[in-house]
């Protein structure tokens, strides 16, 4: 069987599971890109590669070429795709075994959240947008503010924001909720508080005025300046321009854009004491490990431990903020004194 035909069969077999179009496209890119590298190593056309040719040795060479100009995360994703592909082929009886264990993959460092930098950055961003800071050929500050506030206050992924419809909003005024279809077609319902509800209503009012057409439930919630559904590239450009005109572009980690807003939402939840279970439900995580990273990065316990360092007592005295730490008695536990602890009884 030709390898390209097997790839097509695999992609067809995945469709009943209803992965998103972006996921299917990523599978196809990873499979065909590595196939091209394998064909180049064999000095043949991709269409001439057969499943029997895809040995562990050939795949090692193909992945070595594939990894030349790609990030480790991209190589790992492609390895996972090929591992699933061969799992399918083995189950279908098309190959005797899976050669992927013979192919090395990069070891990735655990991903760390990358929220907007600076304690006041979200507020500064929203205030600047409300003041009409974004200079555009056809300005629409109400839409811009609604998009950024929605992302900051719900933590939705880019694809989730773009999939929202007017009918996604439900409930009585003051008790609104937004229904979100996340990864794996999992649905969750998020509360919308009155200030955000008011921003969305104002945006929809200006939208009706701009385009003069009634709004229907199936219409996209977020649209571009022509009234068409906002798309991925348009959303990224909008958010990037909002950062730039608000003067906070230097507070955004490289490569995050919309995801920085999601990370900010989750990190603030953790800082304000939300449990890992609450964070998991609000973000739509399938694994508690992903949610735990937000708890870890805030490091409230680490901050408390650092605050107990006796040297801070000296700095407080120098700054006129309080008494310095007393000298520790010989053999005393150095952790026993805390600058904010009450005096000992007696």
C-alpha positions as CSV (number, residue, x, y, z in Angstrom):
1,X,0.0,0.0,0.0
2,X,1.3,3.5,-0.8
3,X,2.1,5.7,2.2
4,X,0.1,8.6,0.8
5,X,-3.0,6.4,0.5
6,X,-2.6,5.2,4.1
7,X,-2.4,8.8,5.3
8,X,-5.7,9.5,3.5
9,X,-7.3,6.5,5.1
10,X,-6.1,7.6,8.5
11,X,-7.5,11.1,8.2
12,X,-10.9,9.7,7.0
13,X,-10.9,7.3,10.0
14,X,-10.4,10.3,12.4
15,X,-13.4,12.3,11.2
16,X,-16.0,10.4,13.2
17,X,-14.3,11.6,16.4
18,X,-15.0,15.1,15.2
19,X,-11.6,16.8,15.8
20,X,-11.6,20.4,14.9
21,X,-10.6,21.4,11.3
22,X,-7.4,22.9,12.7
23,X,-6.5,19.6,14.3
24,X,-7.1,17.6,11.1
25,X,-5.1,20.1,9.1
26,X,-2.2,19.8,11.6
27,X,-2.3,15.9,11.3
28,X,-2.1,16.2,7.5
29,X,0.7,18.7,7.7
30,X,2.8,16.6,10.0
31,X,2.2,13.4,8.1
32,X,2.9,14.8,4.7
33,X,5.9,16.9,5.8
34,X,7.7,13.8,7.3
35,X,6.8,11.8,4.2
36,X,8.5,14.4,2.0
37,X,11.6,14.1,4.2
38,X,11.5,10.3,4.0
39,X,11.1,10.4,0.2
40,X,14.1,12.8,0.0
41,X,16.2,10.4,2.1
42,X,15.2,7.5,-0.3
43,X,15.6,9.7,-3.4
44,X,12.2,9.0,-4.7
45,X,8.9,10.7,-5.2
46,X,6.5,10.8,-2.2
47,X,3.8,8.9,-4.2
48,X,6.3,6.0,-4.7
49,X,6.9,5.5,-0.9
50,X,5.1,2.4,0.4
51,X,4.3,1.5,3.9
52,X,6.8,-1.3,3.8
53,X,9.5,1.3,3.2
54,X,8.8,3.2,6.5
55,X,11.3,1.4,8.7
56,X,12.7,2.8,11.9
57,X,15.9,3.7,10.2
58,X,14.2,5.6,7.4
59,X,12.0,7.4,9.9
60,X,15.0,8.4,12.0
61,X,16.6,10.0,9.0
62,X,13.3,11.7,8.0
63,X,12.7,13.1,11.5
64,X,16.3,14.3,11.6
65,X,15.7,16.3,8.4
66,X,12.3,17.4,9.6
67,X,13.7,18.8,12.9
68,X,16.4,20.9,11.2
69,X,14.5,24.2,11.1
70,X,11.6,23.4,13.5
71,X,11.0,24.0,17.2
72,X,11.2,21.1,19.5
73,X,7.5,21.4,20.3
74,X,6.7,21.0,16.6
75,X,8.9,17.9,16.3
76,X,7.3,16.4,19.4
77,X,3.8,17.0,18.0
78,X,4.7,15.4,14.6
79,X,6.2,12.4,16.5
80,X,2.9,12.0,18.4
81,X,0.9,12.2,15.1
82,X,3.1,9.5,13.5
83,X,2.8,7.3,16.6
84,X,-1.0,7.6,16.4
85,X,-0.8,6.9,12.7
86,X,1.1,3.7,13.1
87,X,-1.2,2.7,15.9
88,X,-4.1,2.9,13.4
89,X,-2.1,1.0,10.8
90,X,-1.3,-1.8,13.2
91,X,-4.9,-2.0,14.3
92,X,-6.0,-2.3,10.7
93,X,-3.5,-5.0,10.0
94,X,-1.7,-2.9,7.4
95,X,1.7,-3.1,9.1
96,X,3.1,-5.7,11.5
97,X,4.4,-3.2,14.1
98,X,5.0,0.4,15.1
99,X,8.5,1.7,14.3
100,X,8.1,5.0,16.2
101,X,9.8,3.8,19.5
102,X,13.0,3.6,17.4
103,X,12.7,7.4,16.6
104,X,14.0,9.8,19.3
105,X,11.9,12.8,20.1
106,X,12.9,16.0,22.0
107,X,12.4,16.4,25.7
108,X,10.3,19.4,26.3
109,X,10.4,21.5,29.4
110,X,7.1,21.9,31.2
111,X,5.2,24.8,29.7
112,X,4.9,27.8,32.0
113,X,2.0,30.3,31.8
114,X,2.9,33.6,30.2
115,X,0.4,36.2,31.4
116,X,0.7,39.9,30.6
117,X,3.6,41.3,32.6
118,X,2.9,44.1,35.1
119,X,0.3,44.1,37.8
120,X,-1.7,46.9,36.2
121,X,-1.4,45.9,32.6
122,X,-4.9,44.5,32.1
123,X,-6.4,47.6,33.5
124,X,-4.1,49.9,31.6
125,X,-5.0,48.0,28.4
126,X,-8.8,48.2,28.9
127,X,-8.7,51.9,29.9
128,X,-6.7,52.8,26.9
129,X,-9.1,51.0,24.6
130,X,-12.1,52.6,26.2
131,X,-10.5,56.0,25.5
132,X,-10.2,55.1,21.8
133,X,-6.4,54.7,21.8
134,X,-6.4,52.4,18.7
135,X,-5.9,54.5,15.6
136,X,-7.4,52.7,12.6
137,X,-8.8,53.6,9.2
138,X,-12.3,52.6,10.4
139,X,-12.1,52.7,14.2
140,X,-14.5,50.6,16.3
141,X,-13.5,51.0,19.9
142,X,-16.6,49.3,21.3
143,X,-15.8,46.1,19.4
144,X,-12.1,46.2,20.3
145,X,-12.9,46.7,24.0
146,X,-15.5,43.9,24.0
147,X,-13.1,41.4,22.4
148,X,-10.2,42.2,24.8
149,X,-12.5,42.3,27.9
150,X,-14.2,39.0,26.9
151,X,-10.8,37.3,26.5
152,X,-9.5,38.7,29.8
153,X,-12.6,37.8,31.8
154,X,-13.4,34.3,30.4
155,X,-9.9,33.0,29.5
156,X,-11.3,31.6,26.2
157,X,-8.9,30.2,23.6
158,X,-8.7,31.9,20.2
159,X,-10.7,29.1,18.5
160,X,-13.3,29.3,21.3
161,X,-13.7,33.1,20.9
162,X,-14.1,32.8,17.1
163,X,-16.7,30.0,17.4
164,X,-19.1,32.0,19.6
165,X,-22.5,32.9,18.2
166,X,-25.0,35.4,19.5
167,X,-27.0,32.5,20.8
168,X,-24.0,31.5,22.9
169,X,-25.2,34.2,25.4
170,X,-28.1,33.2,27.5
171,X,-29.8,34.1,30.8
172,X,-31.6,37.1,32.3
173,X,-29.9,40.5,32.5
174,X,-27.5,40.4,35.4
175,X,-27.3,36.6,35.3
176,X,-25.8,36.0,31.8
177,X,-23.8,33.0,30.9
178,X,-21.8,32.2,27.8
179,X,-21.8,28.6,26.4
180,X,-18.5,27.6,25.0
181,X,-17.6,24.6,22.8
182,X,-14.0,23.8,23.6
183,X,-11.5,21.1,22.6
184,X,-12.9,17.7,21.9
185,X,-16.4,19.3,21.5
186,X,-16.6,19.6,25.3
187,X,-19.1,22.3,26.3
188,X,-18.8,24.5,29.4
189,X,-20.9,27.4,30.6
190,X,-19.1,30.5,32.0
191,X,-20.7,33.4,34.0
192,X,-20.8,36.9,32.6
193,X,-20.9,39.6,35.2
194,X,-22.8,42.9,34.6
195,X,-19.8,45.1,33.6
196,X,-18.8,42.7,30.8
197,X,-22.5,42.2,29.8
198,X,-22.8,46.0,29.4
199,X,-19.7,46.1,27.2
200,X,-21.1,43.4,24.9
201,X,-24.5,45.0,24.7
202,X,-22.9,48.3,23.7
203,X,-20.8,46.6,21.1
204,X,-23.9,44.9,19.6
205,X,-25.7,48.2,19.6
206,X,-23.0,49.8,17.5
207,X,-22.9,46.8,15.3
208,X,-26.6,47.1,14.5
209,X,-26.0,50.8,13.8
210,X,-23.0,50.1,11.5
211,X,-24.5,47.5,9.3
212,X,-28.2,48.2,9.6
213,X,-29.2,44.6,9.7
214,X,-31.0,42.6,12.5
215,X,-28.9,40.2,14.6
216,X,-29.9,36.6,14.6
217,X,-28.9,33.9,17.1
218,X,-26.8,31.9,14.6
219,X,-24.7,35.0,13.6
220,X,-21.1,35.1,14.9
221,X,-20.7,37.1,18.0
222,X,-17.4,38.7,16.9
223,X,-17.1,40.3,13.5
224,X,-14.6,42.3,11.5
225,X,-15.1,45.8,10.2
226,X,-17.0,44.5,7.2
227,X,-19.5,42.5,9.3
228,X,-18.0,39.1,8.4
229,X,-17.1,36.6,11.1
230,X,-13.8,37.5,12.7
231,X,-11.1,34.9,11.7
232,X,-8.0,33.8,13.4
233,X,-5.6,36.1,11.5
234,X,-7.9,39.1,12.1
235,X,-8.2,38.3,15.8
236,X,-4.4,38.1,16.2
237,X,-3.9,41.4,14.3
238,X,-6.6,43.1,16.3
239,X,-5.1,42.0,19.6
240,X,-1.6,42.9,18.5
241,X,-2.7,46.4,17.5
242,X,-4.5,46.9,20.7
243,X,-1.4,46.1,22.7
244,X,0.7,48.5,20.5
245,X,-1.7,51.4,20.7
246,X,-2.3,50.9,24.5
247,X,1.5,51.0,25.0
248,X,1.8,47.6,26.6
249,X,3.3,45.7,23.7
250,X,6.5,45.3,25.6
251,X,4.6,43.5,28.4
252,X,3.6,40.6,26.2
253,X,5.7,37.4,26.0
254,X,6.8,36.6,22.5
255,X,4.4,34.4,20.6
256,X,1.5,34.6,23.0
257,X,-0.9,37.5,21.8
258,X,-4.4,36.1,22.5
259,X,-3.1,33.3,24.7
260,X,-1.5,35.9,27.0
261,X,-5.0,37.1,27.9
262,X,-6.1,33.5,28.7
263,X,-2.9,33.1,30.9
264,X,-3.7,36.4,32.6
265,X,-7.2,35.3,33.4
266,X,-6.0,32.0,34.9
267,X,-3.1,33.5,36.8
268,X,-5.3,36.1,38.5
269,X,-7.7,33.3,39.5
270,X,-4.9,31.5,41.1
271,X,-3.6,34.6,42.9
272,X,-7.1,35.3,44.2
273,X,-7.3,31.8,45.8
274,X,-9.3,29.8,43.2
275,X,-8.8,26.1,43.6
276,X,-7.2,24.0,40.9
277,X,-10.6,22.3,40.2
278,X,-12.3,25.7,39.6
279,X,-9.5,26.8,37.3
280,X,-9.7,23.5,35.4
281,X,-13.5,23.9,34.9
282,X,-13.3,27.6,33.8
283,X,-10.4,27.0,31.4
284,X,-11.9,23.8,29.9
285,X,-8.7,21.7,30.7
286,X,-9.0,18.0,30.3
287,X,-6.1,17.4,32.7
288,X,-5.6,18.8,36.2
289,X,-1.9,19.0,35.5
290,X,-2.4,21.9,33.1
291,X,-4.5,23.8,35.6
292,X,-2.0,23.1,38.4
293,X,0.7,25.1,36.5
294,X,-1.2,28.3,37.2
295,X,-1.3,27.5,40.9
296,X,2.5,26.7,40.9
297,X,3.5,29.8,39.0
298,X,1.8,32.2,41.4
299,X,3.8,30.6,44.2
300,X,1.9,32.1,47.1
301,X,3.5,29.7,49.4
302,X,6.9,30.5,48.1
303,X,6.3,34.2,48.5
304,X,5.2,33.7,52.1
305,X,8.4,31.7,52.7
306,X,10.5,34.4,51.2
307,X,8.8,37.0,53.2
308,X,9.8,35.2,56.4
309,X,13.5,35.7,55.6
310,X,14.9,37.7,58.6
311,X,17.0,39.9,56.3
312,X,13.7,41.6,55.2
313,X,13.4,42.9,58.8
314,X,16.7,44.8,58.4
315,X,15.5,46.3,55.1
316,X,12.2,47.3,56.7
317,X,14.2,49.2,59.4
318,X,16.4,50.9,56.8
319,X,13.3,51.9,54.9
320,X,11.6,53.1,58.1
321,X,9.0,50.4,57.8
322,X,9.5,48.5,61.1
323,X,11.9,46.9,63.5
324,X,14.8,44.9,62.4
325,X,15.1,41.2,63.2
326,X,16.6,40.3,66.6
327,X,19.8,38.4,66.8
328,X,19.1,34.7,66.8
329,X,20.2,32.9,70.0
330,X,22.9,30.2,69.6
331,X,21.2,27.0,68.5
332,X,17.8,28.7,67.9
333,X,15.7,27.7,64.9
334,X,16.4,30.5,62.3
335,X,12.9,30.1,60.9
336,X,11.3,30.8,64.3
337,X,11.2,34.6,63.8
338,X,8.9,36.3,61.3
339,X,8.8,40.1,60.9
340,X,5.0,40.0,60.9
341,X,4.6,37.5,63.8
342,X,3.0,38.7,67.0
343,X,5.2,39.1,70.1
344,X,5.7,36.0,72.2
345,X,3.5,35.7,75.2
346,X,5.1,36.6,78.6
